[in-house]
Amino acid sequence: MSDSTSGTSAKVARKTTTKSATEVVLLSGGNPQIAKGYGEAPVQAYIAAMPGWKSDLGHRLDEIIVRTVPGVRKAVKWNSPFYGAGAADPERGGWFLSFRCFTKYVKVTFFRGASLRPLPPGESKHKEVRYLDIREDDRFDEAQFADWVKQASQLPGERM
């Protein structure tokens, strides 16, 4: 008599070769799709999922932000890491900075960037927002970025 369960198990095993729950989907432009979450873990998951050179840049941005703003709050919302300062409720947040991946660059958003000096170079249709686009071969001025982060963290945060 044959063991019918072993044949069934093999068939089931072959049929269940679906994506792992830990695989991250990259959206248009290579932006990682990460579930909304608060704290270190979702932000690190986002950074780890950034494609190619962008992941190294994401780690560097995060390191500079953490070093510059002790006690910084972190979250992933709308498939982007967000950073906040102060004791604001993380559900409503007072966020000063976010970034996300595009095909050829990483866009850093300063929510109150119009108040920073010197101004970050990228304009926005929103009068308070300024951007910094960083491409793979760009010279990244870490000292200037850290100065903008420090200034931005001391301004009233954006509630989202």
N, CA, C and O atoms as a GROMACS GRO file, in nm:
protein
  640
    1MET      N    1   0.085  -0.117   0.000
    1MET     CA    2   0.000   0.000   0.000
    1MET      C    3   0.090   0.124   0.000
    1MET      O    4   0.185   0.132   0.078
    2SER      N    5   0.059   0.219  -0.086
    2SER     CA    6   0.144   0.338  -0.095
    2SER      C    7   0.099   0.443   0.005
    2SER      O    8  -0.016   0.447   0.048
    3ASP      N    9   0.192   0.528   0.040
    3ASP     CA   10   0.163   0.637   0.134
    3ASP      C   11   0.112   0.756   0.056
    3ASP      O   12   0.190   0.828  -0.006
    4SER      N   13  -0.018   0.777   0.059
    4SER     CA   14  -0.077   0.885  -0.021
    4SER      C   15  -0.045   1.023   0.033
    4SER      O   16  -0.048   1.120  -0.042
    5THR      N   17  -0.014   1.035   0.160
    5THR     CA   18   0.014   1.167   0.216
    5THR      C   19   0.144   1.224   0.165
    5THR      O   20   0.156   1.346   0.149
    6SER      N   21   0.244   1.139   0.138
    6SER     CA   22   0.371   1.192   0.090
    6SER      C   23   0.356   1.249  -0.051
    6SER      O   24   0.418   1.351  -0.083
    7GLY      N   25   0.275   1.185  -0.137
    7GLY     CA   26   0.250   1.238  -0.271
    7GLY      C   27   0.174   1.368  -0.266
    7GLY      O   28   0.203   1.460  -0.342
    8THR      N   29   0.077   1.377  -0.177
    8THR     CA   30  -0.001   1.500  -0.162
    8THR      C   31   0.088   1.612  -0.109
    8THR      O   32   0.078   1.725  -0.155
    9SER      N   33   0.172   1.581  -0.014
    9SER     CA   34   0.260   1.682   0.044
    9SER      C   35   0.353   1.741  -0.061
    9SER      O   36   0.377   1.861  -0.062
   10ALA      N   37   0.405   1.656  -0.148
   10ALA     CA   38   0.494   1.704  -0.253
   10ALA      C   39   0.420   1.797  -0.348
   10ALA      O   40   0.474   1.899  -0.391
   11LYS      N   41   0.294   1.760  -0.382
   11LYS     CA   42   0.215   1.846  -0.471
   11LYS      C   43   0.187   1.981  -0.404
   11LYS      O   44   0.199   2.085  -0.468
   12VAL      N   45   0.151   1.978  -0.278
   12VAL     CA   46   0.123   2.102  -0.205
   12VAL      C   47   0.249   2.187  -0.198
   12VAL      O   48   0.244   2.309  -0.217
   13ALA      N   49   0.362   2.123  -0.170
   13ALA     CA   50   0.488   2.197  -0.161
   13ALA      C   51   0.521   2.266  -0.292
   13ALA      O   52   0.568   2.380  -0.292
   14ARG      N   53   0.496   2.198  -0.404
   14ARG     CA   54   0.525   2.259  -0.534
   14ARG      C   55   0.432   2.376  -0.561
   14ARG      O   56   0.474   2.476  -0.621
   15LYS      N   57   0.306   2.367  -0.518
   15LYS     CA   58   0.209   2.472  -0.546
   15LYS      C   59   0.227   2.594  -0.458
   15LYS      O   60   0.181   2.703  -0.493
   16THR      N   61   0.292   2.580  -0.344
   16THR     CA   62   0.304   2.691  -0.251
   16THR      C   63   0.436   2.765  -0.265
   16THR      O   64   0.492   2.812  -0.166
   17THR      N   65   0.487   2.775  -0.384
   17THR     CA   66   0.610   2.850  -0.408
   17THR      C   67   0.573   2.994  -0.443
   17THR      O   68   0.599   3.041  -0.554
   18THR      N   69   0.514   3.062  -0.346
   18THR     CA   70   0.475   3.201  -0.364
   18THR      C   71   0.582   3.292  -0.304
   18THR      O   72   0.677   3.244  -0.242
   19LYS      N   73   0.564   3.421  -0.323
   19LYS     CA   74   0.659   3.518  -0.269
   19LYS      C   75   0.666   3.509  -0.117
   19LYS      O   76   0.565   3.485  -0.051
   20SER      N   77   0.782   3.527  -0.066
   20SER     CA   78   0.802   3.532   0.078
   20SER      C   79   0.736   3.658   0.133
   20SER      O   80   0.730   3.760   0.065
   21ALA      N   81   0.687   3.649   0.254
   21ALA     CA   82   0.623   3.764   0.318
   21ALA      C   83   0.722   3.877   0.341
   21ALA      O   84   0.681   3.992   0.361
   22THR      N   85   0.852   3.847   0.340
   22THR     CA   86   0.951   3.950   0.366
   22THR      C   87   1.000   4.019   0.240
   22THR      O   88   1.074   4.118   0.249
   23GLU      N   89   0.962   3.971   0.122
   23GLU     CA   90   1.004   4.037  -0.001
   23GLU      C   91   0.935   4.172  -0.013
   23GLU      O   92   0.816   4.184   0.015
   24VAL      N   93   1.010   4.272  -0.056
   24VAL     CA   94   0.957   4.406  -0.068
   24VAL      C   95   0.930   4.436  -0.215
   24VAL      O   96   1.013   4.407  -0.301
   25VAL      N   97   0.816   4.494  -0.241
   25VAL     CA   98   0.780   4.536  -0.376
   25VAL      C   99   0.840   4.675  -0.399
   25VAL      O  100   0.831   4.762  -0.312
   26LEU      N  101   0.902   4.695  -0.515
   26LEU     CA  102   0.951   4.827  -0.551
   26LEU      C  103   0.847   4.892  -0.641
   26LEU      O  104   0.808   4.837  -0.744
   27LEU      N  105   0.803   5.010  -0.601
   27LEU     CA  106   0.704   5.085  -0.677
   27LEU      C  107   0.775   5.160  -0.790
   27LEU      O  108   0.896   5.144  -0.809
   28SER      N  109   0.702   5.240  -0.864
   28SER     CA  110   0.763   5.315  -0.975
   28SER      C  111   0.880   5.397  -0.924
   28SER      O  112   0.874   5.455  -0.816
   29GLY      N  113   0.985   5.400  -1.002
   29GLY     CA  114   1.105   5.472  -0.964
   29GLY      C  115   1.192   5.396  -0.866
   29GLY      O  116   1.298   5.445  -0.826
   30GLY      N  117   1.150   5.275  -0.828
   30GLY     CA  118   1.229   5.196  -0.734
   30GLY      C  119   1.204   5.228  -0.589
   30GLY      O  120   1.283   5.190  -0.503
   31ASN      N  121   1.093   5.299  -0.558
   31ASN     CA  122   1.063   5.330  -0.419
   31ASN      C  123   1.006   5.207  -0.350
   31ASN      O  124   0.909   5.149  -0.399
   32PRO      N  125   1.064   5.165  -0.237
   32PRO     CA  126   1.015   5.046  -0.167
   32PRO      C  127   0.875   5.066  -0.110
   32PRO      O  128   0.842   5.172  -0.057
   33GLN      N  129   0.793   4.961  -0.122
   33GLN     CA  130   0.660   4.963  -0.061
   33GLN      C  131   0.672   4.899   0.077
   33GLN      O  132   0.687   4.778   0.090
   34ILE      N  133   0.664   4.982   0.179
   34ILE     CA  134   0.678   4.939   0.318
   34ILE      C  135   0.551   4.980   0.392
   34ILE      O  136   0.503   5.092   0.376
   35ALA      N  137   0.498   4.890   0.473
   35ALA     CA  138   0.377   4.919   0.549
   35ALA      C  139   0.401   5.034   0.646
   35ALA      O  140   0.511   5.051   0.698
   36LYS      N  141   0.296   5.112   0.670
   36LYS     CA  142   0.302   5.221   0.766
   36LYS      C  143   0.344   5.165   0.902
   36LYS      O  144   0.294   5.061   0.945
   37GLY      N  145   0.435   5.235   0.966
   37GLY     CA  146   0.480   5.192   1.098
   37GLY      C  147   0.562   5.301   1.165
   37GLY      O  148   0.615   5.390   1.099
   38TYR      N  149   0.571   5.292   1.297
   38TYR     CA  150   0.643   5.392   1.375
   38TYR      C  151   0.764   5.329   1.442
   38TYR      O  152   0.758   5.215   1.488
   39GLY      N  153   0.874   5.404   1.447
   39GLY     CA  154   0.993   5.357   1.514
   39GLY      C  155   1.104   5.320   1.418
   39GLY      O  156   1.097   5.344   1.297
   40GLU      N  157   1.207   5.261   1.476
   40GLU     CA  158   1.329   5.228   1.402
   40GLU      C  159   1.309   5.117   1.298
   40GLU      O  160   1.359   5.128   1.186
   41ALA      N  161   1.237   5.012   1.334
   41ALA     CA  162   1.227   4.894   1.247
   41ALA      C  163   1.171   4.923   1.108
   41ALA      O  164   1.232   4.882   1.010
   42PRO      N  165   1.058   4.993   1.094
   42PRO     CA  166   1.009   5.017   0.958
   42PRO      C  167   1.101   5.107   0.876
   42PRO      O  168   1.112   5.090   0.754
   43VAL      N  169   1.166   5.203   0.941
   43VAL     CA  170   1.259   5.291   0.868
   43VAL      C  171   1.379   5.210   0.819
   43VAL      O  172   1.422   5.227   0.705
   44GLN      N  173   1.433   5.124   0.904
   44GLN     CA  174   1.547   5.042   0.862
   44GLN      C  175   1.506   4.943   0.753
   44GLN      O  176   1.586   4.912   0.665
   45ALA      N  177   1.382   4.892   0.758
   45ALA     CA  178   1.333   4.803   0.652
   45ALA      C  179   1.325   4.878   0.520
   45ALA      O  180   1.361   4.823   0.415
   46TYR      N  181   1.279   5.003   0.524
   46TYR     CA  182   1.272   5.086   0.403
   46TYR      C  183   1.413   5.105   0.345
   46TYR      O  184   1.436   5.083   0.226
   47ILE      N  185   1.506   5.147   0.431
   47ILE     CA  186   1.643   5.175   0.386
   47ILE      C  187   1.707   5.049   0.328
   47ILE      O  188   1.774   5.056   0.224
   48ALA      N  189   1.689   4.936   0.392
   48ALA     CA  190   1.745   4.810   0.343
   48ALA      C  191   1.688   4.772   0.207
   48ALA      O  192   1.755   4.707   0.127
   49ALA      N  193   1.564   4.812   0.181
   49ALA     CA  194   1.498   4.778   0.055
   49ALA      C  195   1.525   4.877  -0.058
   49ALA      O  196   1.488   4.852  -0.173
   50MET      N  197   1.590   4.990  -0.026
   50MET     CA  198   1.623   5.087  -0.130
   50MET      C  199   1.719   5.020  -0.229
   50MET      O  200   1.815   4.955  -0.187
   51PRO      N  201   1.695   5.036  -0.360
   51PRO     CA  202   1.779   4.965  -0.457
   51PRO      C  203   1.918   5.028  -0.474
   51PRO      O  204   1.934   5.150  -0.471
   52GLY      N  205   2.018   4.940  -0.492
   52GLY     CA  206   2.153   4.981  -0.530
   52GLY      C  207   2.216   5.085  -0.441
   52GLY      O  208   2.209   5.075  -0.318
   53TRP      N  209   2.278   5.184  -0.502
   53TRP     CA  210   2.351   5.290  -0.432
   53TRP      C  211   2.260   5.369  -0.339
   53TRP      O  212   2.308   5.431  -0.244
   54LYS      N  213   2.131   5.368  -0.366
   54LYS     CA  214   2.036   5.446  -0.285
   54LYS      C  215   2.030   5.395  -0.141
   54LYS      O  216   2.007   5.474  -0.049
   55SER      N  217   2.050   5.265  -0.121
   55SER     CA  218   2.048   5.210   0.014
   55SER      C  219   2.165   5.265   0.096
   55SER      O  220   2.147   5.301   0.213
   56ASP      N  221   2.283   5.271   0.037
   56ASP     CA  222   2.399   5.330   0.107
   56ASP      C  223   2.371   5.475   0.143
   56ASP      O  224   2.402   5.519   0.253
   57LEU      N  225   2.312   5.549   0.049
   57LEU     CA  226   2.277   5.688   0.076
   57LEU      C  227   2.172   5.696   0.187
   57LEU      O  228   2.183   5.780   0.276
   58GLY      N  229   2.073   5.610   0.183
   58GLY     CA  230   1.970   5.608   0.287
   58GLY      C  231   2.029   5.586   0.425
   58GLY      O  232   1.990   5.652   0.521
   59HIS      N  233   2.124   5.491   0.435
   59HIS     CA  234   2.192   5.467   0.564
   59HIS      C  235   2.266   5.592   0.608
   59HIS      O  236   2.264   5.628   0.726
   60ARG      N  237   2.332   5.658   0.514
   60ARG     CA  238   2.410   5.779   0.548
   60ARG      C  239   2.317   5.892   0.593
   60ARG      O  240   2.345   5.958   0.693
   61LEU      N  241   2.207   5.914   0.521
   61LEU     CA  242   2.110   6.017   0.562
   61LEU      C  243   2.060   5.989   0.703
   61LEU      O  244   2.056   6.079   0.787
   62ASP      N  245   2.021   5.864   0.728
   62ASP     CA  246   1.969   5.825   0.859
   62ASP      C  247   2.074   5.849   0.968
   62ASP      O  248   2.041   5.901   1.074
   63GLU      N  249   2.199   5.810   0.943
   63GLU     CA  250   2.306   5.830   1.041
   63GLU      C  251   2.324   5.978   1.074
   63GLU      O  252   2.338   6.014   1.191
   64ILE      N  253   2.324   6.062   0.972
   64ILE     CA  254   2.343   6.206   0.995
   64ILE      C  255   2.225   6.263   1.075
   64ILE      O  256   2.245   6.342   1.167
   65ILE      N  257   2.104   6.222   1.040
   65ILE     CA  258   1.985   6.272   1.111
   65ILE      C  259   1.989   6.229   1.257
   65ILE      O  260   1.965   6.311   1.346
   66VAL      N  261   2.019   6.102   1.284
   66VAL     CA  262   2.024   6.051   1.421
   66VAL      C  263   2.133   6.121   1.502
   66VAL      O  264   2.112   6.155   1.618
   67ARG      N  265   2.248   6.142   1.441
   67ARG     CA  266   2.359   6.210   1.509
   67ARG      C  267   2.325   6.357   1.538
   67ARG      O  268   2.362   6.411   1.642
   68THR      N  269   2.254   6.421   1.446
   68THR     CA  270   2.226   6.564   1.457
   68THR      C  271   2.107   6.594   1.548
   68THR      O  272   2.103   6.699   1.612
   69VAL      N  273   2.011   6.502   1.555
   69VAL     CA  274   1.889   6.525   1.632
   69VAL      C  275   1.872   6.411   1.733
   69VAL      O  276   1.806   6.311   1.704
   70PRO      N  277   1.933   6.425   1.851
   70PRO     CA  278   1.918   6.319   1.952
   70PRO      C  279   1.770   6.297   1.985
   70PRO      O  280   1.694   6.392   2.001
   71GLY      N  281   1.730   6.171   1.993
   71GLY     CA  282   1.592   6.138   2.025
   71GLY      C  283   1.496   6.156   1.910
   71GLY      O  284   1.374   6.161   1.930
   72VAL      N  285   1.547   6.164   1.787
   72VAL     CA  286   1.461   6.183   1.670
   72VAL      C  287   1.355   6.073   1.664
   72VAL      O  288   1.384   5.957   1.693
   73ARG      N  289   1.234   6.110   1.626
   73ARG     CA  290   1.126   6.013   1.606
   73ARG      C  291   1.126   5.970   1.461
   73ARG      O  292   1.158   6.049   1.372
   74LYS      N  293   1.091   5.844   1.436
   74LYS     CA  294   1.093   5.790   1.300
   74LYS      C  295   0.962   5.718   1.271
   74LYS      O  296   0.898   5.664   1.360
   75ALA      N  297   0.926   5.720   1.143
   75ALA     CA  298   0.809   5.647   1.097
   75ALA      C  299   0.822   5.623   0.947
   75ALA      O  300   0.900   5.689   0.879
   76VAL      N  301   0.744   5.528   0.898
   76VAL     CA  302   0.725   5.513   0.754
   76VAL      C  303   0.578   5.540   0.727
   76VAL      O  304   0.490   5.475   0.783
   77LYS      N  305   0.554   5.638   0.641
   77LYS     CA  306   0.418   5.675   0.599
   77LYS      C  307   0.423   5.695   0.448
   77LYS      O  308   0.521   5.748   0.396
   78TRP      N  309   0.320   5.654   0.381
   78TRP     CA  310   0.312   5.672   0.236
   78TRP      C  311   0.438   5.622   0.166
   78TRP      O  312   0.487   5.685   0.072
   79ASN      N  313   0.490   5.510   0.213
   79ASN     CA  314   0.609   5.447   0.154
   79ASN      C  315   0.732   5.536   0.156
   79ASN      O  316   0.813   5.533   0.064
   80SER      N  317   0.746   5.616   0.262
   80SER     CA  318   0.863   5.702   0.278
   80SER      C  319   0.897   5.713   0.426
   80SER      O  320   0.807   5.717   0.510
   81PRO      N  321   1.027   5.718   0.461
   81PRO     CA  322   1.063   5.741   0.601
   81PRO      C  323   1.043   5.888   0.638
   81PRO      O  324   1.074   5.978   0.559
   82PHE      N  325   0.991   5.910   0.757
   82PHE     CA  326   0.968   6.044   0.811
   82PHE      C  327   1.047   6.058   0.940
   82PHE      O  328   1.067   5.962   1.014
   83TYR      N  329   1.093   6.182   0.967
   83TYR     CA  330   1.169   6.212   1.087
   83TYR      C  331   1.106   6.331   1.157
   83TYR      O  332   1.070   6.430   1.094
   84GLY      N  333   1.092   6.319   1.291
   84GLY     CA  334   1.031   6.425   1.370
   84GLY      C  335   1.111   6.452   1.496
   84GLY      O  336   1.186   6.366   1.543
   85ALA      N  337   1.095   6.571   1.549
   85ALA     CA  338   1.163   6.609   1.673
   85ALA      C  339   1.059   6.647   1.777
   85ALA      O  340   0.945   6.679   1.744
   86GLY      N  341   1.099   6.643   1.902
   86GLY     CA  342   1.009   6.682   2.009
   86GLY      C  343   0.922   6.566   2.053
   86GLY      O  344   0.936   6.454   2.006
   87ALA      N  345   0.832   6.597   2.145
   87ALA     CA  346   0.749   6.493   2.208
   87ALA      C  347   0.612   6.483   2.145
   87ALA      O  348   0.518   6.438   2.210
   88ALA      N  349   0.598   6.526   2.022
   88ALA     CA  350   0.467   6.521   1.955
   88ALA      C  351   0.416   6.378   1.947
   88ALA      O  352   0.495   6.284   1.939
   89ASP      N  353   0.286   6.363   1.949
   89ASP     CA  354   0.221   6.233   1.934
   89ASP      C  355   0.263   6.173   1.801
   89ASP      O  356   0.240   6.234   1.697
   90PRO      N  357   0.325   6.053   1.800
   90PRO     CA  358   0.372   5.998   1.673
   90PRO      C  359   0.261   5.968   1.574
   90PRO      O  360   0.286   5.960   1.454
   91GLU      N  361   0.138   5.951   1.622
   91GLU     CA  362   0.027   5.928   1.530
   91GLU      C  363  -0.002   6.055   1.448
   91GLU      O  364  -0.037   6.046   1.331
   92ARG      N  365   0.013   6.170   1.510
   92ARG     CA  366  -0.016   6.296   1.442
   92ARG      C  367   0.113   6.364   1.398
   92ARG      O  368   0.118   6.430   1.294
   93GLY      N  369   0.215   6.347   1.477
   93GLY     CA  370   0.350   6.386   1.442
   93GLY      C  371   0.373   6.532   1.411
   93GLY      O  372   0.284   6.602   1.363
   94GLY      N  373   0.492   6.575   1.438
   94GLY     CA  374   0.544   6.701   1.393
   94GLY      C  375   0.669   6.664   1.317
   94GLY      O  376   0.777   6.652   1.375
   95TRP      N  377   0.656   6.646   1.188
   95TRP     CA  378   0.763   6.592   1.105
   95TRP      C  379   0.840   6.704   1.037
   95TRP      O  380   0.780   6.801   0.990
   96PHE      N  381   0.974   6.694   1.031
   96PHE     CA  382   1.054   6.798   0.967
   96PHE      C  383   1.117   6.752   0.836
   96PHE      O  384   1.159   6.836   0.757
   97LEU      N  385   1.125   6.621   0.811
   97LEU     CA  386   1.198   6.574   0.694
   97LEU      C  387   1.146   6.437   0.652
   97LEU      O  388   1.100   6.358   0.735
   98SER      N  389   1.154   6.411   0.523
   98SER     CA  390   1.124   6.280   0.467
   98SER      C  391   1.211   6.261   0.344
   98SER      O  392   1.268   6.357   0.291
   99PHE      N  393   1.222   6.137   0.297
   99PHE     CA  394   1.287   6.114   0.167
   99PHE      C  395   1.224   5.995   0.098
   99PHE      O  396   1.158   5.912   0.161
  100ARG      N  397   1.246   5.989  -0.034
  100ARG     CA  398   1.193   5.876  -0.112
  100ARG      C  399   1.276   5.858  -0.238
  100ARG      O  400   1.346   5.949  -0.283
  101CYS      N  401   1.268   5.738  -0.293
  101CYS     CA  402   1.344   5.702  -0.413
  101CYS      C  403   1.270   5.738  -0.540
  101CYS      O  404   1.148   5.720  -0.551
  102PHE      N  405   1.343   5.789  -0.634
  102PHE     CA  406   1.298   5.806  -0.772
  102PHE      C  407   1.397   5.729  -0.859
  102PHE      O  408   1.498   5.680  -0.810
  103THR      N  409   1.369   5.719  -0.987
  103THR     CA  410   1.451   5.635  -1.075
  103THR      C  411   1.599   5.672  -1.069
  103THR      O  412   1.683   5.584  -1.056
  104LYS      N  413   1.631   5.800  -1.079
  104LYS     CA  414   1.771   5.841  -1.089
  104LYS      C  415   1.822   5.921  -0.969
  104LYS      O  416   1.936   5.966  -0.970
  105TYR      N  417   1.739   5.938  -0.867
  105TYR     CA  418   1.782   6.017  -0.751
  105TYR      C  419   1.698   5.984  -0.629
  105TYR      O  420   1.595   5.916  -0.637
  106VAL      N  421   1.745   6.034  -0.515
  106VAL     CA  422   1.670   6.030  -0.390
  106VAL      C  423   1.630   6.173  -0.360
  106VAL      O  424   1.714   6.263  -0.361
  107LYS      N  425   1.503   6.195  -0.333
  107LYS     CA  426   1.451   6.329  -0.303
  107LYS      C  427   1.431   6.343  -0.153
  107LYS      O  428   1.353   6.270  -0.093
  108VAL      N  429   1.503   6.438  -0.092
  108VAL     CA  430   1.485   6.472   0.049
  108VAL      C  431   1.390   6.590   0.055
  108VAL      O  432   1.408   6.690  -0.015
  109THR      N  433   1.287   6.578   0.138
  109THR     CA  434   1.187   6.684   0.154
  109THR      C  435   1.204   6.748   0.291
  109THR      O  436   1.197   6.680   0.393
  110PHE      N  437   1.225   6.878   0.292
  110PHE     CA  438   1.225   6.956   0.416
  110PHE      C  439   1.090   7.027   0.421
  110PHE      O  440   1.064   7.117   0.341
  111PHE      N  441   1.004   6.987   0.516
  111PHE     CA  442   0.867   7.038   0.518
  111PHE      C  443   0.859   7.187   0.548
  111PHE      O  444   0.764   7.252   0.504
  112ARG      N  445   0.953   7.242   0.619
  112ARG     CA  446   0.961   7.387   0.644
  112ARG      C  447   1.089   7.442   0.582
  112ARG      O  448   1.154   7.531   0.638
  113GLY      N  449   1.124   7.390   0.467
  113GLY     CA  450   1.251   7.423   0.402
  113GLY      C  451   1.268   7.567   0.362
  113GLY      O  452   1.380   7.614   0.348
  114ALA      N  453   1.157   7.639   0.343
  114ALA     CA  454   1.168   7.781   0.305
  114ALA      C  455   1.226   7.865   0.419
  114ALA      O  456   1.267   7.978   0.397
  115SER      N  457   1.229   7.809   0.540
  115SER     CA  458   1.286   7.881   0.655
  115SER      C  459   1.433   7.848   0.678
  115SER      O  460   1.495   7.904   0.768
  116LEU      N  461   1.489   7.758   0.599
  116LEU     CA  462   1.629   7.718   0.617
  116LEU      C  463   1.722   7.813   0.543
  116LEU      O  464   1.686   7.870   0.440
  117ARG      N  465   1.842   7.830   0.597
  117ARG     CA  466   1.943   7.914   0.534
  117ARG      C  467   2.074   7.838   0.524
  117ARG      O  468   2.118   7.781   0.624
  118PRO      N  469   2.137   7.835   0.408
  118PRO     CA  470   2.080   7.876   0.280
  118PRO      C  471   1.964   7.783   0.243
  118PRO      O  472   1.950   7.674   0.298
  119LEU      N  473   1.884   7.827   0.149
  119LEU     CA  474   1.770   7.747   0.105
  119LEU      C  475   1.817   7.618   0.038
  119LEU      O  476   1.909   7.622  -0.043
  120PRO      N  477   1.756   7.504   0.070
  120PRO     CA  478   1.780   7.385  -0.013
  120PRO      C  479   1.741   7.417  -0.157
  120PRO      O  480   1.648   7.494  -0.179
  121PRO      N  481   1.810   7.360  -0.256
  121PRO     CA  482   1.796   7.406  -0.394
  121PRO      C  483   1.663   7.380  -0.464
  121PRO      O  484   1.626   7.456  -0.553
  122GLY      N  485   1.590   7.277  -0.426
  122GLY     CA  486   1.470   7.242  -0.500
  122GLY      C  487   1.346   7.314  -0.453
  122GLY      O  488   1.314   7.315  -0.335
  123GLU      N  489   1.276   7.376  -0.549
  123GLU     CA  490   1.152   7.446  -0.517
  123GLU      C  491   1.035   7.348  -0.518
  123GLU      O  492   1.045   7.238  -0.572
  124SER      N  493   0.925   7.391  -0.458
  124SER     CA  494   0.803   7.311  -0.452
  124SER      C  495   0.684   7.399  -0.484
  124SER      O  496   0.693   7.522  -0.476
  125LYS      N  497   0.574   7.337  -0.520
  125LYS     CA  498   0.451   7.414  -0.540
  125LYS      C  499   0.394   7.457  -0.405
  125LYS      O  500   0.307   7.544  -0.399
  126HIS      N  501   0.441   7.396  -0.296
  126HIS     CA  502   0.401   7.435  -0.161
  126HIS      C  503   0.504   7.536  -0.110
  126HIS      O  504   0.623   7.507  -0.109
  127LYS      N  505   0.459   7.652  -0.067
  127LYS     CA  506   0.552   7.761  -0.037
  127LYS      C  507   0.651   7.730   0.075
  127LYS      O  508   0.762   7.783   0.074
  128GLU      N  509   0.616   7.645   0.171
  128GLU     CA  510   0.705   7.614   0.282
  128GLU      C  511   0.805   7.503   0.251
  128GLU      O  512   0.909   7.493   0.317
  129VAL      N  513   0.778   7.420   0.152
  129VAL     CA  514   0.857   7.299   0.125
  129VAL      C  515   0.974   7.329   0.032
  129VAL      O  516   0.961   7.404  -0.065
  130ARG      N  517   1.089   7.268   0.064
  130ARG     CA  518   1.206   7.272  -0.025
  130ARG      C  519   1.262   7.130  -0.036
  130ARG      O  520   1.245   7.048   0.054
  131TYR      N  521   1.329   7.104  -0.149
  131TYR     CA  522   1.380   6.971  -0.177
  131TYR      C  523   1.531   6.972  -0.198
  131TYR      O  524   1.591   7.073  -0.234
  132LEU      N  525   1.590   6.856  -0.173
  132LEU     CA  526   1.728   6.829  -0.209
  132LEU      C  527   1.727   6.697  -0.286
  132LEU      O  528   1.697   6.592  -0.228
  133ASP      N  529   1.758   6.701  -0.415
  133ASP     CA  530   1.767   6.581  -0.497
  133ASP      C  531   1.913   6.536  -0.501
  133ASP      O  532   2.002   6.615  -0.533
  134ILE      N  533   1.936   6.409  -0.468
  134ILE     CA  534   2.073   6.356  -0.464
  134ILE      C  535   2.083   6.243  -0.566
  134ILE      O  536   2.015   6.141  -0.555
  135ARG      N  537   2.171   6.264  -0.665
  135ARG     CA  538   2.195   6.163  -0.769
  135ARG      C  539   2.321   6.084  -0.736
  135ARG      O  540   2.402   6.126  -0.653
  136GLU      N  541   2.337   5.970  -0.800
  136GLU     CA  542   2.447   5.879  -0.768
  136GLU      C  543   2.584   5.946  -0.776
  136GLU      O  544   2.668   5.922  -0.690
  137ASP      N  545   2.607   6.028  -0.876
  137ASP     CA  546   2.739   6.088  -0.896
  137ASP      C  547   2.751   6.228  -0.837
  137ASP      O  548   2.853   6.294  -0.856
  138ASP      N  549   2.648   6.274  -0.766
  138ASP     CA  550   2.653   6.407  -0.704
  138ASP      C  551   2.752   6.408  -0.587
  138ASP      O  552   2.772   6.306  -0.521
  139ARG      N  553   2.811   6.523  -0.565
  139ARG     CA  554   2.890   6.543  -0.443
  139ARG      C  555   2.791   6.577  -0.334
  139ARG      O  556   2.721   6.678  -0.342
  140PHE      N  557   2.783   6.494  -0.232
  140PHE     CA  558   2.689   6.514  -0.122
  140PHE      C  559   2.759   6.589  -0.011
  140PHE      O  560   2.851   6.537   0.052
  141ASP      N  561   2.715   6.712   0.014
  141ASP     CA  562   2.774   6.796   0.117
  141ASP      C  563   2.710   6.760   0.251
  141ASP      O  564   2.606   6.813   0.288
  142GLU      N  565   2.775   6.667   0.322
  142GLU     CA  566   2.720   6.618   0.448
  142GLU      C  567   2.710   6.726   0.554
  142GLU      O  568   2.615   6.728   0.632
  143ALA      N  569   2.807   6.817   0.558
  143ALA     CA  570   2.804   6.924   0.657
  143ALA      C  571   2.684   7.016   0.633
  143ALA      O  572   2.616   7.054   0.728
  144GLN      N  573   2.658   7.050   0.508
  144GLN     CA  574   2.542   7.135   0.477
  144GLN      C  575   2.412   7.062   0.509
  144GLN      O  576   2.320   7.120   0.565
  145PHE      N  577   2.405   6.933   0.474
  145PHE     CA  578   2.286   6.855   0.504
  145PHE      C  579   2.262   6.852   0.655
  145PHE      O  580   2.149   6.872   0.700
  146ALA      N  581   2.366   6.826   0.733
  146ALA     CA  582   2.352   6.822   0.880
  146ALA      C  583   2.304   6.957   0.934
  146ALA      O  584   2.223   6.961   1.026
  147ASP      N  585   2.354   7.066   0.876
  147ASP     CA  586   2.310   7.199   0.919
  147ASP      C  587   2.162   7.219   0.888
  147ASP      O  588   2.088   7.271   0.972
  148TRP      N  589   2.117   7.180   0.769
  148TRP     CA  590   1.974   7.189   0.735
  148TRP      C  591   1.890   7.103   0.829
  148TRP      O  592   1.783   7.145   0.873
  149VAL      N  593   1.938   6.983   0.860
  149VAL     CA  594   1.865   6.893   0.951
  149VAL      C  595   1.851   6.959   1.088
  149VAL      O  596   1.743   6.958   1.146
  150LYS      N  597   1.959   7.016   1.138
  150LYS     CA  598   1.955   7.082   1.269
  150LYS      C  599   1.855   7.197   1.268
  150LYS      O  600   1.771   7.208   1.358
  151GLN      N  601   1.863   7.282   1.165
  151GLN     CA  602   1.769   7.394   1.155
  151GLN      C  603   1.625   7.344   1.146
  151GLN      O  604   1.537   7.392   1.216
  152ALA      N  605   1.602   7.246   1.058
  152ALA     CA  606   1.466   7.196   1.035
  152ALA      C  607   1.406   7.134   1.161
  152ALA      O  608   1.287   7.148   1.186
  153SER      N  609   1.489   7.065   1.239
  153SER     CA  610   1.440   6.998   1.359
  153SER      C  611   1.398   7.097   1.467
  153SER      O  612   1.324   7.061   1.559
  154GLN      N  613   1.444   7.220   1.457
  154GLN     CA  614   1.411   7.322   1.557
  154GLN      C  615   1.289   7.405   1.519
  154GLN      O  616   1.244   7.490   1.596
  155LEU      N  617   1.236   7.382   1.400
  155LEU     CA  618   1.116   7.453   1.353
  155LEU      C  619   0.992   7.373   1.391
  155LEU      O  620   1.001   7.254   1.418
  156PRO      N  621   0.875   7.439   1.392
  156PRO     CA  622   0.752   7.362   1.416
  156PRO      C  623   0.738   7.254   1.308
  156PRO      O  624   0.755   7.281   1.189
  157GLY      N  625   0.706   7.134   1.351
  157GLY     CA  626   0.694   7.023   1.257
  157GLY      C  627   0.563   7.025   1.181
  157GLY      O  628   0.467   7.092   1.220
  158GLU      N  629   0.562   6.952   1.072
  158GLU     CA  630   0.442   6.938   0.989
  158GLU      C  631   0.358   6.824   1.045
  158GLU      O  632   0.409   6.715   1.070
  159ARG      N  633   0.230   6.849   1.065
  159ARG     CA  634   0.140   6.745   1.117
  159ARG      C  635   0.081   6.667   1.001
  159ARG      O  636   0.024   6.725   0.908
  160MET      N  637   0.095   6.536   1.007
  160MET     CA  638   0.042   6.449   0.901
  160MET      C  639  -0.018   6.325   0.963
  160MET      O  640  -0.068   6.238   0.892
   0.00000   0.00000   0.00000
